[in-house]
Amino acid sequence: GQGLKLSSGASQQQSSAAASQDDNGPATFELDETKPVTSIQLRLMDGTRMVARFNPGVHTIRDIRAFINMSRPGFAGQGGAPYQLVTAFPTTVLTEEGKTIEEAGLANAVILQKAC
């Protein structure tokens, strides 16, 4: 896949990305365009809104968290304050981070980053 550089200055960002974590290195993001794709709107604690694209049957809630952490180095979650991922409506805390986006019913969802 094609890597994309994420800018930190924009108030709204779009990325064709999905997350995977390697135990020996930082998170990398790739989207398989040959598989189904969904967009998820992320609303971060600092007011930033981002839209990220994921493969719903492959990527997990943990991958969404890794995407946020990679998009905001030094921000909450990487040495900063801990946070939760919460659905917008109905409000549900996403605790089962191993579930795929499809299993959790998060396709085309809005997910909020909330301080613990």
N, C-alpha and C positions, 0 to 999 in steps of 0.2 A: 504494500500500500504506500501511499504518499504521506509523508509526515508534514504537519502543518505547524507553523510557529504561532504561539498564542501571545497576543499583546496584552499587557496588563493595564493599559491606560484607557481602553474603551469601556463605556458603560454598558454596552451590549455587544456580545460576541457570538459568532456562529462558527462551529467547527464540525467538520465531517470526521468524527472520531469515535472510537470505542476503546475501552481500556483493557489492558492485560498486565499482570504484574510478574516480573521475573525476580526470584529471590536474591539474585546477585546484582541487581541493578535497579535503576529507576523505572517507573511505570512507562510503558510505551503504548501508543494508541493507534489502532488500525481498524478500519471498517471494511468488511467484506461486502462489496456492492452486489455480489452474486447471490447473497442471502437476503431475506427480508430485513428491512431497515425501519427504525422508528426514531422520531425526534423527541427529545425530552428537554423541557425548559427548566433551567436551574436558576433559582433565585437565592443569591448568597447573602450572608449576614451583613455585608457592607453595602447592600443595595444593588450590586451588579446582577444583571440578568444575562445568562448565556443559553444558547441552544446547542445541544450536542446530539449527534446521531450515533445510535448503537444498533447492533444486531440483537433483537429481543430474545431469540432462542439460544444465544451464545453468551452474551454479557450479563453480568450480575450486578446486584446492588453494590457490592464491593467495588466493581469496576466504575460505577458512578462516583463513588467516594474517591477512588484513585484519580479519576479525571479532574475532580474539583481540586484535589491536593496538587496535581501537576499544573493545573491552570493558575493556581495561586501559591507559588512557592513562598514559604515563610508565613503564610496565612494560617488561620486556624486549622488544626489537624496535623501540621508539621512543626511541632514545637510550640504551637499556639494553643489557644483554648480548645478543649474538646467540643465536638458538635454532633448533632443528630441530623439525620435526613428524615424529612416528614413530607407526606403527601399534602397537597393544598386542600382538597375537598373530596371525600371526608378526611379530616385530619387523622393520620395514622403514622406513628413512628415506625420507620423501616428498620427492624432489628435483625431480620434474617438475611444477612448480607450474602449468603451463599445462593440465595434464590435468583433465578434468571429474571430479567425484566419481564419476560412473558409470564412466568410462573407467578410473579408478584402483581400482575395486571397493571404494569406501569407504562405500557406503550402509549406514546403521545401525552404523557402526564406532565404535570408541573410539580417539581420537587423543591422544597424549601430547605435551606441550611439553617438550623436553629442551634443556638448555644445551649449547652447542657445545664 
